[in-house]
Amino acid sequence: MADDLGTDGLENQAKGAAKEVGGKLRNAAGGLTGDTSEQIKGKAREMEGKAQRKIGEKEVDADT
């Protein structure tokens, strides 16, 4: 059971980090094109990724 928690935590960390990077890129692209809608969507995705990454960190900490 403990191994499952560690694996889930690492998976959440990786997926969250990927969402963060994607959100930052979308935000930057929106800034370059002047598309505030894309900037907002990018920032939301970035925050979603950050939250998922933090959850993953907590899952890993709970496993140790």
Secondary structure, DSSP 8 states (H G I E B T S, - for coil): -HHHHHHHHHHHHHHHHHHHHHHHHHHHHHHHHT-HHHHHHHHHHHHHHHHHHHHHHHHHHHH-
